[in-house]
Amino acid sequence: MSKKKKRAGSQRKNEITKGIFTVLENEPSKAFNYKQIASKLGITDTQDRNLLINRLGQLKASERIVEPERGKYQKIPSLHTYFTGRVDLTTSGNAYIVVDELEDDIFVQNNNLNGAFHGDTVEVFIKPRRKSKKMEGEISKVLERKKTSYVGVVDKQKSFAFVRPTDSRMYTDIFVPPEKLNKANDGDKVLVNLGDWPDDADSPYGEIVEVLGRPGEHHTEIHSILAEYGLPYEFPYEVEEFAKTLDTSIKEEEIAKRRDMRDVLTFTIDPKDAKDFDDALSYQKLENGNYEIGIHIADVSHYVLPDTILEEEAYNRATSVYLVDRVVPMLPEVLSNKACSLRPNEEKYTFSAIFEMDDNARLVNQWFGRTVINSNERFAYEEAQHIIETEENKISKEISIRGNAYSVSEEVVDAVLTFDRLAKIMRQARMDAGAISFDKIEVKFNLSEDNEPIGVYFKETKDANKLIEEFMLLANRKVAEFIGKQKKTFVYRIHDKPDEDKLIALNSVVSKFGHSLNLKDSKSINQSLNKLLEDVKGKKEQNLVDTLAIRSMSKAIYTTENIGHYGLGFDYYTHFTSPIRRYPDVMVHRLLQHYLDKQKTPKAEFYEEKCKHSSNMELLAANAERDSIKYMQIKFMEDHKDQEFLGVISGVTEWGIYVEIIENKCEGMVRIRDIKDDYYVFDDRQYAIIGERTKRMYQLGDEVYVMVKSTDLVKRHLDFALIGKNT
């Protein structure tokens, strides 16, 4: 080879080397294969492509770049590459730091946590990555604590005490000096505030701020669940007193400002044990043959005004919390159960969406604004369902209302049956447009007067429930559309597309039951998801598949930036229909009235902050509700320790299998160490544990027989003993 050609080859090699580093350094968190790098460098000919492939191999061999995945290359982070992220602590005690701008999480060993706890916002620096495939780091600073208080049990010594947190991800106890015990006794369950963690101390310091009670007692455990998530279980005295001073009487001068609908047939349909009724439907048949349908929502914003302690409390709570034995309301009872509850034969202020609709459920007209109503009747879902199912009602017009024979007018029967028919048309149109039908089974408990679980039942969604759902969806969608198309600041309820990797994982699981998903495009995904959810109804795998399908979806959140609602198939969606129990609905009412009054659009940033807070509080409330159900399941199973149950394996991990009992949906764990007939190893590809000697496999979805091994109400653990497979 001539010197000229050799020099040109060397120059080209240097150019490609420089190009490789430019690509990798521009996006240091990503890994690229040779085709992606070639595309970015504009390499198209075979000779340069081969040179690129050879150079990538040489750079990797000399440890100047890394290959985190086969055929993918990435820049080696420098020792002092610092990032800010959130701690995700695992049960093993190690952690992953979730950094928004990085594609992969940063692994941190427990000896490098440096006082950081689960959920904390931290500064982390990445260690040089050479042979290890995953990014590894060390926490250098805790920037913000996710939690500053923990629930735990007091371990009292002579001159001090420790609080042992019940949170399994809290890896240290908390030291409490005697002057900060707050009269707590040994063994009490308490709420402790974190203090300093001196460099020379083994544990952080803390102060007990509330004694919750004795572990295992019902009210102690329920209050503990709320305390763990920082949720209140009573209103401050000053908030209750302020609420009592509100004038909740109906004034003629206020009625004059509203659309008067007191003479229009109106009724509520709610659960039979409901205490607050925040929505009502009205019905009129028009001369042109169309229907005027009103969706009337309690006008909470009339009473909850900005810059008051009532507003501050409602915002801080952001949502009502529905635990297994109680509701922790967003608003004091004087509003939630009285002034804002649309009780029958009482005049109430409402905010309404009124639609003119033809016989085919097509919208002809719409109106939004403040109204006054007088509900004629309160129906439970079961009573409305009776009207829908029993054709003879058209003749007898008699149903059983709370145990008493009750004569229903022909107009009421006509209204319920018309609502049902129109709702079914609207629901079918939603399904045809790509909405996903999630009808997950809800587990409910029959409780004694002492809150002891004496039975389990499953909440069914029937036509009466779907009737209300469709008209609430209509109001929410049309209010959002009305403002959204004006391009003004508004509060939306959005739902992003599902994660592709989660859908692939879901498809892998459901294939074990003979089902499949078509992941070709959005329409195919939606259609096959609906088919899957319909196909599993009534089958042993229903609850498992329903749960996994929901987990594959993105989480719905509140925001001012609209991207539509994927699950419902709506381009515009908001929450307008439940301001008694959701703060975002209060914001929606205020903004809607603001625009009806022809006011200027406010800054989105003000509402975006409130949206984020509301989404966070909704998540905490959902976690608390789930924990309360788990607690009650364990309490229920305590009385069934000698009973054999058939269950479905609902989860598989390296430390055991989760089993959900078919007849009551209670879920517990069979620990691998407790299965004595073989040494079992976790196989993550097959979602199974496999015996090394016998090759016996326990796989996700298998039916097995179990018995209760142990229950722990304090830690909310339910352990099963495995009897064997259902063959």
ABEGO torsion letter per residue (X at the ends): XBAAAAAAAAAAAAAAAAAAAAAAAABAABBBBAAAAAAAAGBABAAAAAAAAAAAAAAAAAGABBBABBGBBBBBBBAABBBBBBBBBBAAGBBBBBBAABABBBBBBAAAAGGBBBGBBBBBBBBBBAABABBBBBBABBABBABABBBBBBBBBAABBBBBBABAABABBBBBBAAAAGGBBBGBBBBBBBBBBBAABABBBBBBABBAEBBGBAAAAAAAAAAAAGBBABBBAAAAAAAAABBABBBAAAAAABBBAAABBBBBBBBAABABBABBBBBBBBAAGBBBBBBBBBBAAAABBBGBAAAAAAAAAGBBBBBAABBBBABBAAAAABAABBBBGBBBBBBBBBBBBBAAGBBABBBBEBBBBBBABBBBAAAAAAAAABAAAAAAGBBBBGGBBBBBBAAAAAAAAAAAAAAAAAAAAAAAAGBBBBBBBBBBBBBBAAGBBABBBBBBBBAAAAAAAAAAAAAAAAAAAAAAAAGBBBBBBBBBBBBAAAAAAAAAAAAAAGBBBBAABAAAAAAAAAAAAAAABGBAAAAAAAAAAAAABBBBBBBABBAEBAAAGBABBBBAABAAABAAAAAAAAAAAAAAAGBBBBBAAAAAAAAAAAAAAAAAAAAAAAAAAAAAAAAAAAAAAABBBBBBBABBBAAEBBBBBAAAGBBBBBBAAABAABBBBBBAAAGBBBBAAAGBBBBBGBBBBBBBABBBAAAGBBBBBBAEBBX
